[in-house]
Structure formats: C-alpha cells, structure tokens
C-alpha cells in the first residue's frame, strides 16, 4: 500500500468517522473502500474514436462483410 494525505471537509470526515464506528472498522478502511469503489467506476476517455474522418460515407455492412470460401476450394 501507498501512504498518502487527503484533505476533506470537516462534515465529510465526521460522516466517515460515524460510518466507521457503526461498522466497527477503522476510518482508513472506510476511506480505502470508498477509493476502491470510485476507482472501479473510472473509464478512460477514448479520444481516438471519431478522430479521423475520411469524408466519405461509410458502409459498415460492406466493410465488415467476409467472403466465406469452402475449405475444399482453398
């Protein structure tokens, strides 16, 4: 684990401490769980999608079509 310092509003800290006491765990445990939950939600933006435009209309069906050739004809 990595040790860090976090600045938080007094009211938020009060609620977190109350939650930790109610659950019978440490404040550090509550904070770690909250950080883990938030990190699970993170999805990096995919900025490359739509970055390039050929200007020509695309035919997705035509682009994705695959010609199937029987094995004996290969």
N, C-alpha and C positions, 0 to 999 in steps of 0.2 A: 504494500500500500504506500501511497504518497501522502505525506503530511502537507496540509495547506491551511490557509487562513481565509475565512469568509466573513464579510461584513453583512449584517442583516438587520432589518428593522426590529426595534425592541418588541413590538407586538407580535411579529412573526416568531421571534425567539421564545417569547412567552408561550405561544401556542405549541411550538415544537417541544418545549420542555414538559408541558402538560401532557402532550401525547406520549412522550417517552415514559413519563411517570405512570400514566394509565396502563401502558403496555408492559411496564416492568423492564424496560430496556434503557440503554444509555442514550443520551442526546446524539452522540456520534452515530449510533446505529440508525436512528431515525433519519438523520441527515444523509448518511450513506445510501439508505434505501431510496430516499427522495431523489438523490442524484442519479442513482442507477435507473430508476423509472424514467426520469427525464432523458437520460442518455439513450434509452431504448427507443424513444419516440423520434430521435434525430434521424433525418433522412437528408443527405447532402443534395443540394440543388444540382440538377443535371443541365448545366448551361449549354452543353453541346447540342441538345435536341433543338432542331429547327435553326441551328446556327448557319447552315449552308442551304441556299435555295438556288436551284438551277434555273428557276424562272419558267420552266416548262411544267405543264400539268403532269401529274404522275398517275400511272395506272397501277395501283397496288396489286390487283389481281394478276395482271400481266407480268409484273416484276417478280411476284412470288411463285408463279407457275413453274412446275418442274416437269420435264418430259420424262415419262416412265418408259423405259426400254426393257423388254423381256430379257431375262438372263441369257437365253439361248441365242439372241441376236447380237450379243456383245462380242 
